[in-house]
Amino acid sequence: MIQYNRFVLENGLRVLVHEDNSTPMAVVNIMYNVGARDENPEQTGFAHLFEHLMFGGSINIEDYDEPLQRAGGENNAYTTNDLTNYYCTLPAENIETAFWLESDRMLSLAFSEKSLDVQRKVVCEEFKEHYINKPYGDVWHKMRALAYQKHPYRWMTIGKELSHVENVKMEDVKQFFFTYYRPINAILVVAGNVQTEQVKALAEKWFGDIPSGEKYNRNLPQEPKQEAPRVLDVKADVPLDALIKTWHMDGRLDKGYYVADLITEVLGGGGSSRLYQALVKEKQLFSNLDCYHFGTIEKGLLAIEGKLVKGVDMKVAEHAVNEEVEKMKNDFISELELQKIKNKTESVIAFEDMAVMSRANSLAFYELLGDASLMNVELEKYQAITAEDIRNYCLQIFDINNSNTIHYYSNN
């Protein structure tokens, strides 16, 4: 059980404190309830651009990194389609430095043209390097656009197209910031060698007078049920043919999410998984083959993707994948196999909970989902899943009409 205390400032900032005096360190984690799904379809890539801009100076502090490093700290951030997260670790006695830095960023960025120019260039280079010039770099751009017709998961966090970030203006940036980066839309988690009363005092002192902002009520277009299979053939200058398949699955708070998570373990969880054993090792059709899902809060995608061994026909490879999927629909998995994947899932959760930074991140995420205490019942949800649940869910999602397929052919 992860113990925590929770309180809310008058401006709406939710604060969670996890005391752990077995470490000399403290973690300050701020999660903002905004991701790529909240962007204007004509102005994508903003949430990710902000991850960069937040390190480009705030209203009273020119440089974020240097004071943090002086205090013995380090920091990082990440953006997903669902959320944006900033976190730093530092010796607990220097924790006020983190409150000072983070509160100034939440109050307001510096909004300098120079910083915007620098970060815009950085993000554009990242887009070109990873998604345009890299072999297979456009796979998920194409797959998202194929699988989603309405929902904003149809673009990646980097953005739908390069021009959206290239053309970003200062007024767009300011509007995005003051819409989403507000106390009412944020969760502060402090974990490590701290006391709740001390955190309360620091939170009031540094964050208490920041204007709360308007509460953001998400109202996104929902994806209609897919009624027919979708297939896209691509030819590109890549070394090997690749097969990418996805199916729509349930969102993060639904039982189906947990079932799908176990299904991906059965099919693709490492060297002992079914796809690896049958199609990489025995039949030698693929050089690598993975099965996973995107972990999205709203209805997401379960994916199987792999690169074919040179000379293997795409139809043969795809037929073999479909055969393994059909086995999941037709047969109950054994209790032994089910217990094995549950044990693996339990060890992953336990391992994640060992690191104080990971615990802080999880508390913020579950609070964002609606209730931080959910993190303490995750394992029970996995343990309750039966072989029948798995087969029934396979019958539901692995429906041909729910499938999206890209045949990615090599020109070579």
Summary of the structure (lengths in Angstrom):
residues: 412
radius of gyration: 22.8
end to end distance: 54.1
largest distance: 66.1
contacts: 1374
relative contact order: 0.16
helix: 47%
strand: 20%
